[in-house]
Each structure stands twice: as C-alpha cells, then as structure tokens.
Amino acid sequence: MLAMVLLYAASAEGAVRHRSQSAHNQIVVEDKGGYRMLRFNGSMETRLLIANPLLGHFEYTDYFQMPLLWNPKAKRVLVMGLGGGSTQRAFQHYFPTVHVDTVELDPAVAKVAKDWFGVKETKTHTIHISDGRGFLRRNKNRKYEAIMMDAYSSNTYGSFIPYHLATKEFFQLAAEDLTANGVLAYNVIGTYNEWRADIVGSMYRTMKTVFPHVYHFPAADSRNIVLVGVKSKTGGLTSATLRARLDLLRRAQPKLPAHFGPRLARIQAKAPLSAAKSPVLTDDHAPISKLLVPAK
C-alpha cells in the first residue's frame, strides 16, 4: 500500500529532471503527462510537448509573431528573456531567414535551455548574457524590426516585471534600436478587469507615451496579455489594412503557421479600462513594491 501511495504521489508531482540554484533563480525542470516544464522559484516559465517541442507551449508566445505584420521581410529581431526558448524555437522553424538575438540575464538559464529544451545557438540565433536595458544601451550597430519582451523576475509569490524594463525611459531607449517601422511586443501577466489589471493599464499607458499605436492580444489559455507598440505614426490598422498586411505576410513567409490567423483575430485596439486610472511608469517614480512586485 505504501509503495502504491508513493508511486501515485510521484506520478502526480511529475519527474524532476533537473534542479539547480543560480544567482537569480531556483531552476527546476520537470516532466509530467508528456510535457516538459521549466520553473523559476516555483513559477511556471515554459511548457512544451516532449514528443513535438513545437507544440504544447503557452499560447501567448505565439503573439510575439504579430510584429511581422508590420515587417513581413524582417531580418533581425531581439528577444529579451530565454526561459525554455518557445519563442526562439518557433522563429527558427517558421521564419528561418530571421536572425534572433536573445538577451538572457542568467547564464544558468541559458545552459538549462540548451541541455533540457533543445535550444541551440546557430547562424540565425545568438544568445547574449546581459541585462536587457544594458544591452540596448550598448547596442550601436544593430536595428531590429521587432523587440519582444518576456524578461521576468520571480520569487515564491510569483513572477513580476523588472521595473527598469517597464518605464517610459526604457521604451524610449528600445524605440531607438527599432527600425522606422519597428514594433515592440511585451508579455504582461495580468487581466483586463481584476487580477493585476492595474499593471496591464500602466504598461499600456507607459508604452503609449512612446509608441503612437498600441494593440493588445489576450491569451486564451493563461492570464497573459501581449501588448504590441508600433513605432510608425502611420501604423494604424483597419479591417482592410489588416487583411492586406496579412496577405503580404503570407506571401513573404511561406511557412507562416496555421494558427497565426486565429491568433490575430484576438487583436484589441481600444485602451484597457484600467488604463484610465493607472500611472505612467518613469525612472524617477518607481512604485515597485506596490505595483509590479506580487503581494505577499
């Protein structure tokens, strides 16, 4: 009986494949129910289907492909935050001509991503161990068609956005590294009306101070909303221009995934209701303990 109980408990919890402690994270890799999962300090960061690593990921990572609507022939994109590499894996498969620069703060995360999630550095994928804002400040030679933000810190109470990667000044710095038609996409953990709605509102308002157009995509399978800021003042979308951009993208990217259209249908253009009462985040006003860090 005891053996059966222990077997059931192990099955329910999953098999821990790797556990380590870095300067920034307690890192756990776990296999359960055909999925491989990555956790930082208890918070789920990445999920993939072991039998097919292109599947089983969190839906929100697909919305990082939306910037290609404005840049169908993109040459280079920047991803801040590696995790288990869901975004990088998708770009290397579906958009093999696009070079991906990944910025990851924790070298231990990069090693785990390579050892356990099949992440590879190739001629079209380079990993830079650096703080994201510092990387942008030092970057003098590259312009990106898209910057994707998925860099989170975490503790035992959950994941949160590093404040210095969420201010008006940060977005101004990022915009300088974008092409004239460049786009910044930001994964925000939160909801429109209840849990963390104030964070969604503040991130929207702050991005809007720099980007003339900001759209957002709510994920269906998690509490993630991806905000997309367009640098060009002429980047406004209508139903007609959206269809035209999608047609151009399909012609430019023959491997465009089948799920792109259904994901695009979730686009929202109006400001979230919480934006009306949420503050703009600036370097000299840092309510970090009240807004971005999860409450104890």
C-alpha positions as CSV (number, residue, x, y, z in Angstrom):
1,M,0.0,0.0,0.0
2,L,2.8,2.4,0.9
3,A,4.6,1.7,-2.4
4,M,1.3,2.4,-4.3
5,V,0.9,5.7,-2.4
6,L,4.4,6.8,-3.2
7,L,4.1,5.8,-6.8
8,Y,0.9,7.9,-7.1
9,A,2.5,10.9,-5.5
10,A,5.5,10.7,-7.8
11,S,3.1,10.5,-10.8
12,A,1.0,13.4,-9.6
13,E,4.0,15.6,-9.0
14,G,5.9,14.6,-12.1
15,A,9.5,13.6,-12.5
16,V,12.1,16.2,-11.7
17,R,14.8,16.0,-14.4
18,H,17.0,18.9,-13.2
19,R,17.2,21.1,-10.1
20,S,19.8,23.9,-9.6
21,Q,20.3,27.2,-7.8
22,S,21.8,30.2,-9.7
23,A,22.5,33.7,-8.5
24,H,19.0,34.7,-9.7
25,N,16.7,31.6,-9.7
26,Q,15.9,28.2,-8.3
27,I,15.6,26.3,-11.5
28,V,13.5,23.1,-11.8
29,V,12.9,21.0,-15.0
30,E,10.0,18.6,-14.6
31,D,8.4,16.0,-16.9
32,K,4.7,15.3,-16.4
33,G,1.9,14.0,-18.6
34,G,4.0,14.1,-21.8
35,Y,5.1,17.7,-21.1
36,R,8.4,19.2,-20.1
37,M,8.1,22.2,-17.8
38,L,10.5,24.8,-16.6
39,R,10.0,26.6,-13.2
40,F,11.8,29.5,-11.7
41,N,11.3,29.8,-7.9
42,G,8.2,27.8,-8.3
43,S,6.6,29.9,-11.1
44,M,6.0,28.1,-14.4
45,E,8.0,29.7,-17.2
46,T,7.9,27.3,-20.1
47,R,6.0,24.2,-21.2
48,L,6.4,22.0,-24.3
49,L,5.2,18.7,-25.6
50,I,8.1,16.3,-25.3
51,A,7.0,14.3,-28.4
52,N,6.9,17.6,-30.5
53,P,8.6,20.6,-28.9
54,L,6.9,22.9,-31.4
55,L,3.6,22.1,-29.6
56,G,2.4,22.4,-26.0
57,H,3.8,25.9,-25.4
58,F,1.9,28.7,-23.8
59,E,-0.3,30.4,-26.4
60,Y,0.9,33.9,-25.5
61,T,4.3,33.2,-27.1
62,D,2.6,33.0,-30.5
63,Y,1.7,36.6,-30.2
64,F,5.3,37.5,-30.5
65,Q,4.9,36.7,-34.2
66,M,2.5,39.6,-34.6
67,P,5.2,42.2,-35.2
68,L,5.8,40.6,-38.6
69,L,2.6,42.1,-39.8
70,W,4.4,45.4,-40.0
71,N,7.7,43.8,-41.1
72,P,6.9,40.8,-43.4
73,K,10.5,40.6,-44.5
74,A,12.1,41.1,-41.2
75,K,15.8,40.4,-41.0
76,R,16.6,40.7,-37.3
77,V,14.6,40.6,-34.1
78,L,15.5,40.8,-30.4
79,V,14.0,38.7,-27.6
80,M,14.6,39.6,-24.0
81,G,14.2,36.5,-21.8
82,L,15.0,33.0,-22.9
83,G,13.3,30.6,-20.5
84,G,12.9,27.3,-22.4
85,G,13.1,29.0,-25.7
86,S,9.5,28.7,-27.0
87,T,9.7,32.0,-29.0
88,Q,13.1,31.3,-30.4
89,R,12.2,27.7,-31.4
90,A,9.1,29.0,-33.3
91,F,11.1,31.7,-35.1
92,Q,13.8,29.2,-36.1
93,H,11.2,26.8,-37.5
94,Y,8.6,29.1,-39.1
95,F,10.8,32.1,-40.1
96,P,14.3,30.6,-40.7
97,T,15.6,33.7,-42.5
98,V,15.1,35.9,-39.5
99,H,18.1,36.3,-37.2
100,V,17.1,36.2,-33.5
101,D,19.3,37.9,-30.8
102,T,18.3,36.6,-27.4
103,V,19.3,38.5,-24.2
104,E,19.2,36.5,-21.0
105,L,20.5,37.7,-17.7
106,D,21.1,34.3,-16.1
107,P,23.8,32.1,-17.7
108,A,22.4,29.1,-15.8
109,V,19.1,29.5,-17.6
110,A,20.9,29.5,-20.9
111,K,22.6,26.3,-20.0
112,V,19.3,24.6,-18.9
113,A,17.6,25.8,-22.1
114,K,20.3,24.1,-24.2
115,D,20.6,20.9,-22.1
116,W,16.9,20.3,-21.5
117,F,14.8,22.2,-24.1
118,G,16.8,21.8,-27.3
119,V,17.7,25.5,-27.6
120,K,20.7,26.0,-29.9
121,E,22.9,28.8,-31.0
122,T,23.1,28.8,-34.8
123,K,23.9,31.2,-37.6
124,T,20.4,32.7,-37.1
125,H,20.3,32.6,-33.3
126,T,22.7,34.3,-30.9
127,I,22.4,34.3,-27.0
128,H,23.8,37.3,-25.2
129,I,24.3,37.0,-21.4
130,S,23.3,40.5,-20.3
131,D,20.8,42.7,-18.6
132,G,18.3,43.8,-21.2
133,R,18.5,47.6,-20.7
134,G,22.3,47.5,-20.6
135,F,22.3,45.5,-23.8
136,L,20.2,48.2,-25.5
137,R,22.3,51.0,-24.1
138,R,25.5,49.4,-25.5
139,N,23.9,48.4,-28.9
140,K,25.2,50.8,-31.5
141,N,25.4,48.7,-34.7
142,R,22.0,46.9,-35.0
143,K,18.5,47.9,-35.7
144,Y,15.7,45.5,-35.1
145,E,12.3,45.1,-36.8
146,A,10.9,43.8,-33.6
147,I,11.8,43.6,-29.9
148,M,10.0,41.0,-27.8
149,M,9.9,41.4,-24.1
150,D,9.5,38.3,-21.9
151,A,12.0,39.0,-19.2
152,Y,10.6,38.4,-15.7
153,S,11.9,38.1,-12.2
154,S,10.2,35.8,-9.8
155,N,10.0,34.9,-6.1
156,T,7.9,32.4,-4.1
157,Y,4.9,34.7,-4.6
158,G,5.0,34.8,-8.4
159,S,6.6,36.4,-11.4
160,F,6.9,40.2,-11.9
161,I,8.3,42.6,-14.4
162,P,11.7,44.2,-13.6
163,Y,10.9,47.8,-13.1
164,H,13.8,49.2,-15.1
165,L,12.4,47.3,-18.1
166,A,9.0,48.9,-17.9
167,T,9.4,52.7,-17.8
168,K,8.9,55.4,-20.3
169,E,12.7,55.9,-20.5
170,F,13.2,52.2,-21.2
171,F,10.7,52.3,-24.1
172,Q,12.4,55.4,-25.5
173,L,15.7,53.5,-25.4
174,A,14.1,50.5,-27.1
175,A,12.5,52.6,-29.8
176,E,15.9,54.0,-30.7
177,D,17.0,50.4,-31.6
178,L,14.0,49.7,-33.8
179,T,13.7,50.4,-37.5
180,A,11.4,53.1,-38.7
181,N,8.6,50.6,-38.9
182,G,9.7,48.6,-35.9
183,V,7.4,47.0,-33.3
184,L,7.8,46.2,-29.6
185,A,5.8,43.3,-28.1
186,Y,5.5,42.9,-24.3
187,N,4.2,40.0,-22.4
188,V,2.3,41.3,-19.4
189,I,1.0,38.8,-16.8
190,G,-2.4,40.1,-15.8
191,T,-6.1,40.5,-16.7
192,Y,-8.2,43.4,-18.0
193,N,-10.6,43.8,-15.2
194,E,-9.5,42.1,-12.0
195,W,-6.2,40.4,-11.1
196,R,-3.2,42.7,-12.0
197,A,-5.4,44.9,-14.1
198,D,-3.6,47.9,-12.8
199,I,-0.3,46.6,-14.2
200,V,-1.9,46.0,-17.6
201,G,-3.2,49.6,-17.5
202,S,0.1,51.1,-16.5
203,M,2.0,49.1,-19.1
204,Y,-0.4,50.2,-21.8
205,R,-0.3,53.9,-20.8
206,T,3.5,53.9,-20.5
207,M,4.0,52.3,-23.9
208,K,1.5,54.8,-25.4
209,T,3.8,57.6,-24.4
210,V,6.4,56.3,-26.8
211,F,4.5,54.3,-29.4
212,P,1.7,56.0,-31.4
213,H,-0.2,52.8,-31.8
214,V,-0.6,50.1,-29.1
215,Y,-2.6,46.9,-29.7
216,H,-3.1,44.0,-27.3
217,F,-3.7,40.3,-27.5
218,P,-5.2,38.4,-24.6
219,A,-4.2,34.7,-24.4
220,A,-6.9,32.1,-24.1
221,D,-5.1,29.6,-22.0
222,S,-3.4,31.8,-19.4
223,R,-3.5,35.2,-17.8
224,N,-1.2,36.8,-20.2
225,I,-1.8,39.9,-22.4
226,V,0.7,40.8,-25.1
227,L,0.9,44.5,-25.8
228,V,2.2,45.5,-29.2
229,G,3.6,49.0,-29.7
230,V,4.1,50.3,-33.3
231,K,6.8,52.9,-33.8
232,S,5.4,54.3,-37.1
233,K,2.8,57.1,-36.7
234,T,1.1,55.7,-39.9
235,G,0.8,52.2,-38.5
236,G,-2.9,52.4,-37.6
237,L,-5.0,49.3,-38.5
238,T,-8.4,49.0,-40.1
239,S,-10.1,45.8,-41.1
240,A,-8.9,46.4,-44.7
241,T,-5.3,47.2,-43.9
242,L,-5.1,44.3,-41.5
243,R,-6.2,41.9,-44.3
244,A,-3.7,43.5,-46.7
245,R,-0.9,43.1,-44.2
246,L,-1.8,39.5,-43.5
247,D,-1.8,38.8,-47.3
248,L,1.7,40.4,-47.7
249,L,3.0,38.4,-44.7
250,R,1.7,35.1,-46.1
251,R,3.4,35.7,-49.4
252,A,6.7,36.8,-47.7
253,Q,6.7,34.0,-45.1
254,P,5.6,30.7,-46.8
255,K,5.9,28.7,-43.5
256,L,3.6,31.1,-41.6
257,P,2.0,28.8,-39.0
258,A,-1.7,27.8,-39.4
259,H,-2.5,29.2,-36.0
260,F,-1.4,32.8,-37.0
261,G,-4.8,33.8,-38.4
262,P,-6.8,32.6,-35.3
263,R,-4.4,34.3,-33.0
264,L,-4.6,37.5,-35.0
265,A,-8.4,37.5,-34.6
266,R,-7.9,38.3,-30.9
267,I,-6.5,41.7,-31.6
268,Q,-7.8,44.6,-29.4
269,A,-7.3,48.2,-30.3
270,K,-9.1,50.1,-27.5
271,A,-7.3,51.1,-24.3
272,P,-7.9,48.7,-21.4
273,L,-10.4,50.2,-18.9
274,S,-7.7,50.1,-16.2
275,A,-5.5,52.4,-18.2
276,A,-7.7,55.4,-17.2
277,K,-6.6,55.2,-13.6
278,S,-3.2,53.5,-13.8
279,P,0.0,55.5,-13.6
280,V,2.7,56.0,-16.3
281,L,5.9,54.4,-15.1
282,T,9.0,56.5,-15.2
283,D,12.6,56.1,-13.9
284,D,12.1,58.8,-11.2
285,H,8.8,57.3,-10.0
286,A,9.2,53.7,-9.0
287,P,6.2,52.2,-7.1
288,I,8.0,48.9,-7.4
289,S,6.7,47.5,-4.1
290,K,3.1,48.4,-4.8
291,L,2.6,47.7,-8.5
292,L,4.9,45.3,-10.2
293,V,6.0,43.0,-7.4
294,P,3.5,40.4,-6.4
295,A,2.0,40.9,-2.9
296,K,3.0,38.6,-0.1
